[in-house]
Amino acid sequence: MRIGRVHQRVVPKVRPAASAAARYDFLRAHHDGAATLAVLATSSGIAILILATRLLTA
């Protein structure tokens, strides 16, 4: 009787929890920074529109 070859499964490399947490913090910080820049740009744009409207109507 011939025994068939057993295929080994490829086990994915598990990242340590500490590096995963550091990566999440890094991504979250960049997301928060981008959100802050978007808010500032929007508020600046609104302020410029208000000033331009006042200048054009004056």
Buried (B, 14 or more C-beta within 10 A) or exposed (E): EEEEEEEEEEEEEEEEEEEEEEEEEEEEEEEEEEEEEEEEEEEEEEEEEEEEEEEEEE
